[in-house]
């Protein structure tokens, strides 16, 4: 049996490290149970742990919402407005995605980072803003977001539009006994 390429000293045998399509940060404001949350993710495996009801699933839900999943598709709400924290009039989800290397998405337009921003308000519903690494607005259409998600879905092998995506992630998160 050959040793795993993950543990080899030979750089030529190691798998290529992804530099694009990696979620590097999430920021939530007034989203579900979170008033103000910032998480910086590492490049490889990340674990989110906490007590029951502390908001772990809310983070996964926020990722799905950021990437265009409809509220009902998350199996957590009927409308986007349902994600606004009780007592607040709006919510914000920002997700930063690494966009470097040969697999970068429209690097000349976005640069090294793509920021996906979803704003939800009680009065106006929701909006999408896509920003480049300098914070400049590049797009605001659902089709722009879909193009990015579909591009990186190939690299990540995740389908955030599938209705059981949250269920699968929640199952994995709840099924780990540490």
C-alpha positions as CSV (number, residue, x, y, z in Angstrom):
1,X,0.0,0.0,0.0
2,X,1.4,3.4,-1.0
3,X,1.6,6.1,1.6
4,X,-0.9,9.0,1.3
5,X,0.3,12.0,-0.7
6,X,-0.8,14.2,2.1
7,X,2.0,13.0,4.3
8,X,4.8,12.8,1.9
9,X,8.1,14.8,2.0
10,X,8.1,14.8,-1.8
11,X,6.6,18.2,-3.0
12,X,5.8,16.7,-6.4
13,X,3.5,14.1,-4.9
14,X,1.6,16.5,-2.6
15,X,-1.9,17.5,-3.8
16,X,-2.2,21.0,-5.2
17,X,-3.3,23.5,-2.5
18,X,-6.4,25.5,-3.4
19,X,-5.9,29.2,-3.5
20,X,-9.4,30.1,-4.8
21,X,-12.9,29.3,-3.6
22,X,-11.9,29.0,0.0
23,X,-14.1,30.8,2.5
24,X,-11.7,32.9,4.6
25,X,-14.1,34.9,6.7
26,X,-17.7,35.4,7.7
27,X,-19.2,38.4,9.4
28,X,-22.8,38.4,10.7
29,X,-24.8,41.3,12.1
30,X,-28.3,40.7,13.6
31,X,-28.6,37.3,11.8
32,X,-30.7,34.8,13.8
33,X,-29.1,34.6,17.3
34,X,-25.9,36.5,16.4
35,X,-25.7,40.3,17.1
36,X,-22.1,40.7,15.8
37,X,-20.0,37.8,14.9
38,X,-16.6,37.6,13.0
39,X,-15.0,34.3,12.2
40,X,-11.7,33.9,10.3
41,X,-11.3,30.5,8.8
42,X,-8.2,28.5,8.1
43,X,-7.4,27.1,4.6
44,X,-8.0,23.5,5.5
45,X,-10.5,22.0,8.0
46,X,-12.4,24.2,10.4
47,X,-14.6,23.1,13.3
48,X,-17.4,25.2,14.8
49,X,-18.2,24.0,18.3
50,X,-20.5,25.2,21.1
51,X,-23.4,24.4,23.3
52,X,-26.8,23.5,22.0
53,X,-28.5,26.7,20.9
54,X,-25.3,28.8,20.6
55,X,-25.7,29.5,16.9
56,X,-23.5,26.9,15.1
57,X,-26.3,26.0,12.6
58,X,-27.0,29.7,12.2
59,X,-23.5,30.1,10.8
60,X,-24.1,27.3,8.3
61,X,-27.4,28.9,7.4
62,X,-25.8,32.3,6.9
63,X,-23.3,30.7,4.4
64,X,-26.2,29.2,2.4
65,X,-28.1,32.6,2.5
66,X,-24.9,34.4,1.4
67,X,-24.5,32.0,-1.6
68,X,-28.1,32.6,-2.8
69,X,-30.1,29.8,-1.2
70,X,-33.7,30.8,-0.7
71,X,-35.0,31.0,2.9
72,X,-37.2,27.9,2.5
73,X,-34.3,26.0,1.0
74,X,-32.4,26.3,4.4
75,X,-35.3,24.5,6.1
76,X,-35.0,27.2,8.9
77,X,-37.3,30.0,7.7
78,X,-40.0,30.9,5.2
79,X,-38.7,34.3,4.2
80,X,-35.3,36.0,4.4
81,X,-36.9,38.5,6.9
82,X,-37.3,35.5,9.3
83,X,-33.5,35.5,9.7
84,X,-33.4,39.0,11.2
85,X,-32.6,38.8,14.9
86,X,-35.7,39.5,17.1
87,X,-36.0,43.2,17.9
88,X,-33.8,44.3,14.9
89,X,-34.9,45.8,11.6
90,X,-32.1,44.4,9.4
91,X,-29.4,41.8,9.1
92,X,-26.1,41.5,7.3
93,X,-24.1,38.5,6.1
94,X,-20.6,39.0,4.6
95,X,-18.5,36.2,3.3
96,X,-15.0,36.6,2.0
97,X,-13.7,34.1,-0.5
98,X,-10.1,33.7,-1.5
99,X,-9.5,34.3,-5.2
100,X,-5.9,33.6,-6.0
101,X,-3.9,31.3,-8.2
102,X,-4.7,29.6,-11.5
103,X,-8.3,28.7,-10.4
104,X,-9.2,32.3,-9.5
105,X,-12.6,33.6,-10.8
106,X,-12.2,36.7,-13.0
107,X,-9.1,37.8,-11.1
108,X,-8.7,40.9,-13.2
109,X,-12.1,42.1,-12.0
110,X,-12.2,40.8,-8.4
111,X,-8.5,40.6,-7.4
112,X,-7.4,38.3,-4.6
113,X,-10.7,38.3,-2.6
114,X,-14.4,38.3,-3.5
115,X,-16.8,39.6,-0.8
116,X,-20.4,38.4,-1.0
117,X,-22.7,40.6,1.0
118,X,-26.4,39.9,1.7
119,X,-28.4,42.6,3.4
120,X,-31.8,41.7,4.7
121,X,-34.3,44.3,5.9
122,X,-37.9,44.1,7.1
123,X,-39.0,46.9,4.8
124,X,-37.1,46.1,1.6
125,X,-36.4,42.3,1.7
126,X,-32.9,41.4,0.7
127,X,-30.1,42.6,-1.6
128,X,-26.9,41.1,-2.9
129,X,-23.6,43.0,-3.4
130,X,-20.4,41.5,-4.8
131,X,-17.2,43.4,-4.0
132,X,-13.6,43.1,-5.2
133,X,-10.6,43.0,-3.0
134,X,-10.5,46.8,-2.7
135,X,-14.1,46.8,-1.5
136,X,-15.5,48.2,-4.8
137,X,-18.9,47.0,-5.8
138,X,-18.7,44.8,-8.9
139,X,-22.2,43.3,-9.1
140,X,-25.6,43.1,-7.4
141,X,-27.6,40.7,-9.5
142,X,-28.6,37.2,-8.5
143,X,-27.1,35.9,-11.8
144,X,-23.7,37.4,-10.9
145,X,-23.7,35.5,-7.6
146,X,-24.9,32.3,-9.3
147,X,-22.0,32.5,-11.7
148,X,-19.5,32.7,-8.8
149,X,-21.2,29.9,-6.9
150,X,-21.4,27.6,-9.9
151,X,-17.7,28.3,-10.7
152,X,-16.5,27.4,-7.3
153,X,-19.0,24.6,-6.8
154,X,-16.9,22.7,-9.3
155,X,-13.9,23.1,-7.1
156,X,-15.6,22.6,-3.8
157,X,-18.0,19.8,-4.8
158,X,-20.8,21.4,-2.7
159,X,-24.2,22.3,-4.0
160,X,-25.7,25.1,-1.9
161,X,-28.8,25.2,-4.0
162,X,-29.8,21.6,-3.0
163,X,-32.5,21.8,-0.3
164,X,-30.7,19.2,1.9
165,X,-27.4,21.1,2.0
166,X,-28.1,22.5,5.4
167,X,-29.5,19.3,6.6
168,X,-26.4,17.4,5.5
169,X,-24.1,20.0,7.2
170,X,-26.2,20.0,10.3
171,X,-26.2,16.2,10.4
172,X,-22.4,16.2,10.1
173,X,-22.0,18.9,12.8
174,X,-24.4,17.2,15.2
175,X,-23.1,13.6,14.5
176,X,-19.6,14.3,15.7
177,X,-19.1,13.2,19.2
178,X,-16.0,14.9,20.7
